[in-house]
Amino acid sequence: MLPFESLYRHGFARVAVAVPSVRVADPAYNAEQTLGSARQAAAAGAVLTVFPELGLSSYTADDLFHSDALDHAVDKALRRVVDESAAIASVLVVGAPIRAQGRLFNCGIVIHRGRVLGAAPKSYLPNYREFYEKRQFAAAREALDDRVTIAGQRVPFGAELLFAATNLSDFVFHLEVCEDGWVPLPPSGFAALAGATVLVNLSASNIVVGKADYRRQLCASHSAQYVAAYLYSAAGHGESTTDMAFDGQALVCENGELLAEGERFADHPQLVTADIDLRRLAADRLRTTSFADTVHDHRERLARFRRVEIELPVPTEAVPLRRDIPRFPYVPADPAVRNERCAEVHHIQVEGLSTRLAATGSQHVVIGVSGGLDSTVALIVAAKTMDRLGLPRSNVLAYTMPGFATGSRTRTDAHRLMAALGVSAHEIDIRPSATQMLRDLNHPAAEGVPQYDVTYENVQAGERTSHLFRLANRHRALVVGTGDLSELALGWCTFGVGDHMAHYSVNASVPKTLIKYLIAWAVDTGDLGPEAGAVLTSILATEISPELVPTDETGAEGDSAQPGQSSEATVGPYELQDLHLYYLLRFGYLPSRIAYLAHHAWSDRTRGHWPDLIPVTDRHEYDLPTIKRWLAEFLRRFVQTSQFKRSTLPNAPKVGSGGSLSPRGDWRAPSDAVATAWLDELERNVP
């Protein structure tokens, strides 16, 4: 088995796009340049290296393509590349003109370990504006046989070849040539439906103003539409500039995202590498039922595809991943994008609550305000909902309900926030009613004995929720829920109380890491006023705690200056658990792969992007044993012990593609599942 640290063990593959220098109609020189780039790519650990269209001959040879001398020189250059590929640990895809069946074809040729594995002729020959390819070449549809002889080897030939790796799951690549990717129904689209995950385009696209941006958009769009990686190599320095110029654009895209791009207009060879995520592509295709439906609709066309098996030169040693894995997958690192995300989430929340109020005819909401993160976001949403509906903010009936362990800081912040937002502010001390219930239950704490068990905690949580629902009855209002996605995933909520149950919830698909930034965004916009900004800043700096167990610093009135509990000490750091949640909920990855991604993201706090809300002193790093420990805790809670709570969730709007846990939406799971399979895989495969 490959080392745990190797990217290939976890479903990644390193690929390369090369743009060597060329000389027009000089195959010997071009072969030398091609081999140099190929060796460089192999040394970098790339299992596939893609070169430009007609790179061995040059694209701009024009009528010289019909010359026997050039044909012989191309054949000699091809034989050299094939022979020397035996010592190059990378599959090569090169472009060359191939004479066969009395025609000349513009081909992409797959070469590996001294063999030609197949060739794909160009399907669509441009013959407009500056292009006159039909003058020299025949299209793929004109082929008379599905095999040709290249460099002395009889090989598969056709535009519908799939090259499938036998030793790297989900690595299947397909070739198209330049214009093929620009037509309304590209060959790569059908190839993706037939199983290709890596789409290769050998191009010679000349450059004009604005074309580079269009190519970039086109490649990213293809990769998104076909749920694939898209590798694009365009001809560069050395092509004839008689009537055109070439910029040598090299691109690697994956599922709509640009992973890597080379330097354009370089006067030296370019090599761009990227680590593509095959398992992510497979996971997205598996879950996108419309992708499979499209496969079914085109099954007759897809039956034409032939598979060529290939053993990729996967390195046996550890190959470190050279790809950014965000520490905060729910929080964009770029401040501008993050602000847009926060604004969008906020508007979705307000839309959800305002629509529910309009549908029920209610004009009031009841909400419990603790001075913590979740209730703060929910209160802001409630206030903004009243603004949107043209109702006074006083219609938000906000209650802080101190218990046995309520901190003086959170209690003060709750009152300050309610005042700053202009809602109807109230306080109900739940200690008398909670004490009576403890007494009814014959609990020792009712008589002053410090027995702080789950009953002691849940009596307080239940009293708060009971008050909220009865207040809603009294005022013909809706109870707004405050619990967030992270707490629901971890089961860090009491069944039937405020962080679990409500008439309508607004945070249920917002993870804890994003909750913080929603508050920070509200501060930055200044829309709520300076007093609100000051108290929100204080709330952001407060320890996350349920505040249900007293501390030694508890004062005479029950207030404590510091929380007696830390949520993260029990359920794990939210910044780490949110990453675990994202990859399990969104993609269903193996626990060992999640641990690998978490370790790559969190093993070095000096590397990568940190959202600017995180002070330097609060930036952590997590070693693999720590990640393994908290991932096991997450899996136990998520798979086995807390689904019954999620099966009865109230309505709440989904806000992001990262998923929600609604039993009516993204996540339908049995409440009596066991986590053995997940925990065993984690223990077995993570050192």
C-alpha positions, 0 to 999 in steps of 0.5 A: 500500500502507498504511504499515508502521506502520498496523494495517490493513496487518497484519490488525487493525481498529479497532471502536467500541461507542457508548452515547449518551444517549437520551430516551424517544420522542425520535428527533430528540434520539437521532439528534443523539446518535448522530451525535455519537458516530459522528463521534467514532468515525470520528475515532478511526479505527474502521471500524465503530461499534455502537449499542444496540438501538432507540437511535433511538426508545429501547427503553422506548417500550412501546405508543408504538411503535404510534404513527404520530407516533413512526414518522414521527419515527423515519423522519425521524431515520433519514433524517438519520443516513443523509444525514449518514453520507456525511461520516462515515468509519465504518460505523454499526450503529443500532437502530430500529423498522421498519414493513414488510409490515404488521408492526413489527420491532426492527432493527439497521440498517447505514448507510454513506456515505449508504446503507442497506446492510441491516437485520437484524430480531430473531429471538427476542422475550422475553416473560417476567418484565419483557419483553413484546416480542411485544406490539409486535414481530414476529420475523424468521421472520415476515418476508414478503420479503427486502427492505424500504424504509428511509429511502427505500431498498430494502435487504436484510432478514433475520436471515441477512445477512453484511456482507463487507468488500471491502478488508479481508481476513477482516472479515465482520460479522453482526447479532443483537439482544439476546435473540438472543445469550442463546438456546441456538442464537444466530443469531451462531453460525450466522453465524460458521460461515457466515464472520462474524468480527465478531459484533455485538449491539445490546442494551437489556438492563436491569440487575439484580444480577449481570447485568453479570458474566453478560453479560461471561461470555456475550460472552467465551464466544460469542467463544471458541466461535465464534472471533470478535470479539463487540461488545456495546452495551447501552442506558444513561442516559436510558431509562425507569426506570418499572420497570427501570434500564439501565447502558449496558454496552459490551463488545468481546471476541475469542476468549474475551478481553475487549479493552475495556469502558466505564464502566457507569451513566455519565451521559454518552455512552460510546465504547469502541474496540478493535483486533481481530486478524482474522488471528489469528481466521482462523489459529485457524479454519484450524487448528481442523478441528472448526470446518470439520466443524461448517460441513459439518454445518450447510451447509443452514442456512448456505445461507440466508445472503446476503452484502452487500459493503461497502468499509470506510473504511480510513484511508490514513495510518498508524494506530498499534496501540492494543493490548497485544502481550505481550513475553513471550507465554509468560509472563503479566505478572500475578504471580498468573496467572504463578504458576498457570502455573508450577505447572501446567507443573511438575505436567505435567512431573512427571506426564509423567516419573512416568508414564514411570517407572511404565510402564517399571518404572524407579526411577532416573533419570540426569541431567547437571547443568551449573549452567545454567537447563535442567538446573536445571529438569529436576533439580527435576522429577526430584526432585519425581517421586521424591517423588510416586512415594514413592521417595528422591531419592537415586534421582536420579543427578545428574552434573556433567561439567566440560570444557575451558571449564566455568565455576567459577561453574556448576560450584559451583552444580551441586554446591550444587544437587545437595546442596540437593535431596538427590539422588545427586551425582557428578562425572565429568571428561570432559577426559581422554576428550575429549582422547583422542577429539580425538587419535583424530580427529587434531585439533590441540586434542589437542596444545594448539593452540587450534582451537576449531571445531565438532568441538572443541565437539561432542566435549565434548557427545558425551562427556557424553551417552555417559557418561549413557547408559552410566550409565543402562545400568549403573543400569537408569535412564532418561536425563532430557533437559534441552533446551528449546523455544527451543533446539530451535526455533533448532537450538541443540543438538548432534544426538544429545547431551543437549540433543537426545537422552534416554530422556525429556525434560521441558523440550522444550515449555517456552520459555527465557523461561518456564524462568527463571520456573519457577526463580523460582517455585521460589524464591518457593514456598520448597518446596525450602528456603533453600539451594536458593533461594540457589543457584537465585538464582545460576543465574538471574543466570548468562549463558546459555552452552554453555561449550564454548570456553575464555576467557583467564581459564581456570584451571589446572584448566580452570575459568573464572570467566566463560563464553567464549561467549554463546548469545544473541550467536549465535542472538539474544536469547531474549526476542525469539526466543521471540516470533518462535517463538510467532507462527510456530508458533501462528499461521503469520503472515507474517514482516512481521506478526511483525516488526510485532508484535515492534516494537510490543511491544519498541520502547519499554522504558518501555511495557507490562508487564514480568514482575518478574524482569526488573531495570530495568537489563536491560530492552531495546528493539529497533528495527525493523532489529534485529528484522528481523536476528534474525527472519531468523536465526530463520527460517533456523534454524527453517525450513531448517537445524534441522528434521532435529534435531526430526524425531528428538526423544524423547518429552516432554509438551506443556505449553502451547497455544503449541505444541510441536515434537514430530514426533508432535504440533504440528509436522510439517515436512520436514527439507529445506525452504528458507526462501526464501519467508519470507526474501523476504517479510521483506526485501520488506515490512519497511523 
